[in-house]
Amino acid sequence: MTHWLTARHAVTLLNVFTRSRYAPYSDAAFVHENDELSYVSAMRLREDELFIRRIKEGLPKGLKNNLQMLDLNLKDAPIRLRIPLDRLCDTPVNSTDPSIEKIRRALTRQSELGSMQALVLPAALGNEIDHLTVREAAQSFAASIPSAFYEDLPYLATHTTAMTDLEVLRTASAERSEPLSEILCSTGEFAGEAVTRKRKLVLNYASQIDEAAGAVISNFATKYNGAERLWANSRWIDTMGST
C-alpha cells in the first residue's frame, strides 16, 4: 500500500470479516461470553485504525487522505459458518454464503463511484475459508480490470499446501486465458529497513499476532529483498507495469 500511495494512487482497504471472537493474545478470555463478540470486534477495529494511522504517518501531508478503510462488518467463519478454528483451512466455499453477495455489492459500489480502477485480492494460499470467500466474491471483477493476487501470510510460509495452491491458481488463470505474472512492489527502502517496518506494522495486531508469527510474516519479505510479491493479470501489467 505504501508503494502505491507514494506513487500518488488512492487506496481503499476493504475490511471484510471484522465481527469476530478471535483475539488469542488479548484479555478477551476474561470477558463475559455475552460481551465477547462486541468486545473483540471493537478491539480489532482499533487495531485496524492504528494500522491505517501508522501507514499514513510516513506519507507527505497531501497524500494522507488517499488511504481509506471501508468496514463491511461481516462475521468471520467461526461465527458465520459455525466451524472450529482447526477447520478454517479445510472448509470449502459455500456458494450460497450471503457474505459473497455482500462483498460483491461493496465492490460494485466502489466501481460505480469510479474508485476501483484496479483490484488486489487474496490468492487464498493455504485455503483459509474467509480468504477463499473473498477471492470467490471478487473473481468476476478481476476478469475485467487490472488485478493482482497477494500472497497470504503466514500461510504461504507455514501451510503445507500453500505452494501447490499457488500453482493451482496460476494454472486455472492460464486456462481462462488470464495468465498471472510475478511482480514485486517496493518502497525503495533497504531490505532490512523494509522488513523492520513491516514487522512493526504487523505487530500492531497484538490481539491476533504474537512475536513469532510477526517474525515469520515480516521475514518472508527477505526473499524479495524487502519487497512484496504479487501475481498480476495482463491488464495490470499493461496499465501499471511490473512493479
Backbone hydrogen bonds, N-H to C=O, Kabsch-Sander energy under -0.5 kcal/mol:
donor,donor_aa,acceptor,acceptor_aa,energy
5,L,1,M,-2.8
6,T,2,T,-2.6
7,A,3,H,-0.8
8,R,5,L,-1.9
9,H,4,W,-2.4
11,V,66,N,-3.5
13,L,11,V,-0.5
13,L,68,Q,-3.3
14,L,12,T,-0.7
15,N,13,L,-0.9
15,N,70,L,-3.1
16,V,14,L,-0.8
18,T,16,V,-1.5
19,R,74,L,-2.6
20,S,18,T,-0.8
23,A,21,R,-0.8
25,Y,207,S,-2.4
26,S,23,A,-1.6
30,F,27,D,-1.9
31,V,28,A,-1.8
35,D,32,H,-1.9
36,E,32,H,-0.9
36,E,33,E,-0.6
37,L,33,E,-0.5
39,Y,35,D,-2.5
40,V,36,E,-2.9
41,S,37,L,-2.4
42,A,38,S,-2.0
43,M,39,Y,-2.0
44,R,40,V,-2.7
45,L,41,S,-1.9
46,R,42,A,-2.0
47,E,43,M,-1.7
48,D,44,R,-2.2
49,E,45,L,-2.6
50,L,46,R,-2.2
51,F,47,E,-2.3
52,I,48,D,-2.2
53,R,49,E,-2.2
54,R,50,L,-2.4
55,I,51,F,-2.0
56,K,52,I,-2.1
57,E,53,R,-1.4
58,G,54,R,-0.6
58,G,55,I,-0.7
59,L,56,K,-2.0
63,L,60,P,-2.2
64,K,60,P,-0.7
64,K,61,K,-0.9
66,N,63,L,-1.9
67,L,64,K,-1.1
68,Q,11,V,-2.5
68,Q,66,N,-0.5
70,L,13,L,-2.8
71,D,69,M,-0.5
72,L,15,N,-3.1
72,L,70,L,-0.6
73,N,15,N,-0.6
74,L,16,V,-2.1
76,D,19,R,-2.4
79,I,76,D,-0.9
80,R,76,D,-3.3
81,L,77,A,-2.8
82,R,77,A,-0.6
83,I,77,A,-0.6
87,R,84,P,-2.0
88,L,85,L,-1.5
90,D,87,R,-1.6
95,S,93,V,-0.7
97,D,94,N,-2.2
100,I,97,D,-1.7
101,E,97,D,-0.6
102,K,98,P,-1.7
103,I,99,S,-2.4
104,R,100,I,-2.2
105,R,101,E,-2.3
106,A,102,K,-1.8
107,L,103,I,-2.3
108,T,104,R,-2.7
109,R,105,R,-2.4
110,Q,106,A,-2.0
111,S,107,L,-2.3
112,E,108,T,-2.7
113,L,109,R,-1.9
114,G,111,S,-1.3
115,S,110,Q,-2.2
116,M,110,Q,-0.5
119,L,146,P,-2.3
121,L,148,A,-2.4
123,A,150,Y,-2.2
127,N,124,A,-1.9
129,I,88,L,-2.5
132,L,128,E,-2.6
133,T,129,I,-2.4
134,V,130,D,-2.1
135,R,131,H,-2.4
136,E,132,L,-2.7
137,A,133,T,-2.3
138,A,134,V,-2.2
139,Q,135,R,-1.4
141,F,138,A,-0.9
142,A,138,A,-1.8
143,A,139,Q,-0.9
144,S,141,F,-1.7
145,I,141,F,-1.1
148,A,119,L,-2.1
149,F,231,W,-2.6
150,Y,121,L,-2.3
151,E,229,R,-0.8
152,D,150,Y,-0.6
156,L,152,D,-2.8
157,A,154,P,-0.8
158,T,154,P,-1.5
159,H,155,Y,-3.1
162,A,159,H,-1.2
165,D,161,T,-3.0
166,L,162,A,-2.0
167,E,163,M,-1.9
168,V,164,T,-2.5
169,L,165,D,-2.4
170,R,166,L,-2.5
171,T,167,E,-2.7
172,A,168,V,-2.6
173,S,169,L,-2.2
174,A,170,R,-2.3
175,E,171,T,-2.3
176,R,172,A,-1.0
177,S,174,A,-1.7
178,E,173,S,-3.1
181,S,232,A,-3.0
183,I,230,L,-2.5
184,L,242,S,-1.1
185,C,228,E,-3.0
186,S,184,L,-0.5
194,A,190,F,-2.6
195,V,191,A,-2.5
196,T,192,G,-2.3
197,R,193,E,-2.5
198,K,194,A,-2.4
199,R,195,V,-2.4
200,K,196,T,-2.0
201,L,197,R,-2.0
202,V,198,K,-2.8
203,L,199,R,-2.4
204,N,201,L,-1.2
205,Y,202,V,-1.9
206,A,204,N,-1.7
208,Q,205,Y,-1.5
209,I,205,Y,-2.5
214,G,210,D,-2.5
215,A,211,E,-2.0
216,V,212,A,-2.0
217,I,213,A,-2.6
218,S,214,G,-2.4
219,N,215,A,-2.7
220,F,216,V,-1.1
221,A,218,S,-1.4
222,T,219,N,-1.8
223,K,220,F,-1.6
224,Y,221,A,-1.5
225,N,222,T,-1.5
226,G,221,A,-2.7
227,A,224,Y,-1.5
228,E,185,C,-2.4
230,L,183,I,-2.5
231,W,149,F,-2.0
232,A,181,S,-2.9
232,A,230,L,-0.5
233,N,147,S,-2.7
237,I,233,N,-1.9
238,D,234,S,-2.7
239,T,235,R,-1.9
240,M,236,W,-3.7
241,G,236,W,-0.8
241,G,237,I,-1.3
243,T,240,M,-0.5
